[in-house]
Amino acid sequence: MADWRDTLSANVSVLAKPRRYAELSAEERQVFDRLDPARMPRHVAIIMDGNGRWAGERRLQRFFGHTQGAETVQYVVETASRVDLPWLTLYAFSIENNLRRPREEVGFLMKLLNLYLVKNVKRMNDNNVRIAYIGRIDELPGDVQETMRWAAYATAKNDGTTLTLALNYGSRGEIVDAMRRLLEEGSSPAEIVARLSGDDGENEISRRLYTAHMPDPDLVVRTSGEFRISNFLLWQIAYSEIFVTQKMWPDFTGLNLLEAIEDYQKRERRYGGLGDAAE
């Protein structure tokens, strides 16, 4: 006769499975079954890199790499939603991209963003995904902003994964904007200094960042093998774990996302303190 503890353990294991576990591929289920449900990250942020090089290796124009990268986004988002990942943030378009890329490429990226949103809102709703944005959105083309607002409204009632696209985003600019908000609130310089000097000083800035409504990322993934942060969420990733893969973004899959989470679960997060071994 089975011990009651075995029965309880089995029931807990079943309950720990996400509701859409069966929709994972066989390979994804194999990796997910190795994960500890109690140690899943709340927020994964991804620096999507390598579209251009992916195309170059295939002797294609860069535009094909960006198009394939947009397809990858939805597949990765769907896997995230199937494992009940609460927050997924993708670095889609930086301020530096806007300023330093050829105008033809920037124009194509804006059209691709527009097309991605129009094509995928139904899929986002089918997967209970809500879309949001961070960055200097008001500097994007008007028609793109309109489509972004429409997509956000159309998915606003979903309560599964929140997909946040970082668009025309730069972390240094975000911190500047946060300080500007603090100054515009009308406090005197002495009051601002006092607020920043107190125990709540960091929160005074955090509350004015684009990400004030979000938890800080637990895990940052960078594709294409580059060991750079590229001005992405510099404040928020102070204690994030970082995972770098050689895969170019167009080749990245939901399985790779789960593998990154598996690697994350092997880390010991100390937040500046002593680890269990030291203690």
N, C-alpha and C positions, 0 to 999 in steps of 0.2 A: 504494500500500500504506500502511495507517495506521501512524503512528509508535507505538512501544510505549508512549510517554508518554500518548498519546490513549487507548489501551486501558486503561492503568492508571487514568487519570483517570475514565473511564467506569465502571470497576468500583468505584472508591471512591465515586462518586456513587450507584451502585445500593446499595452497602452502607450509605451514609449515610441512606438512606430508612428511616423506621421500619417495623417489621414489618407494621403495620396501615395503611400509607399508602393502600392501595386503598379503605379504609373511609371516608376523608375525602371530603367533598363536593367537587364540581368547583371551587367557589370556594375552599374550604379548601386544596385541593392547589395552586391557583394562588398563594396567599400562601405556603404552606409551601415551594414551589419557589424562592422568592426568599430564603429564610432560609439562613443559614450554619449547617450542622449542628454545627460546632465551637464555636459561640457561643450555643447554646441555654441558657436559664437552667435551673438545677437546681431552683429553688424560686420559684414565683409565689404571692403572697398577694393576695387580693382583698377589698376592703371593699365588700360588696354593699349598695348604697344605692339608695333610690328606689321601693321597693315601694308605699308609701303614696301618694306623689305620682303614680305610674303609675296607680293605681286612681282617684285624685281627678280626674285629667285625663279619665278615661272615665266619671266620675260613678258610680263603683262604691264600695262600702265597702272599707276598707283590707284586710279579710280576703281579698278577691279578689286584691289585689296580692301578699300574702304567699303565697297558693296558687300563683299564677303564678310567683313567684320561686323556689319550691321545685322547680317543673318545670324552670326554667332551670338550676338547680344540676346536675341529672343530665346535661343535654345538654352543658354546659361540661366537666363531669368526663369524659365520654366522649371529647370531642375531645382533652383533655389526655392521656388514656390512649393514644389513637391516635398521638400524636406522641412517646410515651415520656417525658413530663414526669415526673420522679421525685417531686416534691413539689408539692402544691397545697393551700393553706390558705385557708379561707373564714371571714370574720368574720360569723358567723351570728346571735349573740345576745350583747350586751354586758351587763356588770354594770349599767350605766346603764339599759339597756332594762328589765332586771328590776326596778329600783328606781323608775323614773319613768314607765313606760308604764302605762295602765289595766290593772287586774287581768284584765279580760275579754280584752284583747288578748294579755297574757302567757299566759293559759291557752290561748288559741287557738294561739299559737306553739308551746307545748309539745305540744299534740295534733298539730300539723302536723309537728313533728320526729319524733314517735313514728310517725306514718303514713308519713313519708318513708322512714324506716329500714326499716320492715316491707315497704314496696312495692319498695324499690330494692336490697335486699341481693342478690337474684338477678342484677340488672343489673350490680351492682358485681363480682360473681364472674365474670360473663360477660366483663367488661372488665378483669379482673385488677387490680381496684382494692381497696386495703386502706383501711379507715376507722379514724380515730383522733380523739382529742379533746384540747383544751387548755382550761383555765379552772377555775373553782371548781365542778366537776361535782357534788360532794357536796351542793351547795345546791339542786340541781334536784329535781323531784318523783321519788319513789322508783320509780314505774312507768316513767318516762322513763329513769332510770338503768339499770334492768333491761334495757330494749330496747337502749340504747346498748351495754351489755356484750355482749348477744347478737349485735348486728351486728358488733362488733369481733372477737368470737370466730369468727363465721361467715366473716369475710373475712381472718382473720389469716395464712393461708397464701399469699395473693396477693402477688406480688413486683413488680407494676407500679407505677402511680401510688399514692402515699399521699395520700389525701384527709383533711385534718385540719380538723375543724369547731371553731372557737373559740366556746365556749358558756359563758354567764355569765362572760365573759372581760373583763378590764381589764388593761392593761399595767402601770399603777401598782400595782394589787393583786398582779400577778405578781411584780414586783420586791420588794414587801413580803414576799410569801410566800417568795421566795428568801432574803432576809435573815433571815427567821424560821427557815428550815431551817439556815442557817449558825450561828445562835445556839443552836439546839436540839442541835447536834452535840456540845455539851459543852465546846468550847474556851473558854479564858479570854479575857476582852476583849483582853488583850495579844497573845495568839496570833492572834486574829481580825484585829486591826489589822496585825500582821506579815504575815499571809497576803494581806491586801488591798493592802498597800504594796509587795509584791514584783512582779516582772515578770509573774507569773501572776495578778495581782489581778483583772483583768477575767474571766479564765476561772473564778476561784473563784465569781463570781456567775453566769456563763453556765451552768455545770454544774448550777446549782440552779434554773434557770428551767424552766417547763413544756416548753420547746422544746429542752432539752439534747441530745436525740437527733436533732435536725434541723439542716440547714444554714440559715444566715440567708437570708432572701429576697433574690433578685437583683432582682426586679421586684415592685412593689406597684401594683395596679390599683384605682382608685376609680371607681365608676359614679355617675351622676346629676349630674356636673359640680361637685361640692363639693370645695374645696381644703382638706380637713382630714384629719388622721390619726385623730382620734376615739379616742385612747387604745388604739391597736392596735399591738402589737409594737414599742413605742418603743425598746427596747434593741436589738432584732434588726435594725431597718431603718436603722441609722445610716448605711450606705452603699448602701442600695437605690436603684434607679432608680424614679421614680414616674410613672405614666401615668394621666391623668384623662380620662375620656370623658363626654360629655353624655348618653349612653344611660342610661336607667333600668335597674336590674338585670333586671326581667322581659323587657326587650328585648335584653339582652346574649346573644351567641351564641358558639359555638366559633370561628366566623370572627373575631369581635371579639377573642377571646383571642389568636389568631394574629397579628392586626394589632397588638395591643399588644406582642407579642414582636418583631415586625418593627421597631416604633419603638424598642424597647429595644436592638436590635442596631445602631441608628444612633448610640447614645450612646457616649461614651468614659468608661470608669470609671477614675477616677484615685485614689480612696481617699486623698485629701489630698496626693498627689504631683503632679508635673508631667505634663501630657499629652504625647503624641507630638509635637504641633506645637511646643510650647514647647521640647522637648528638641532 
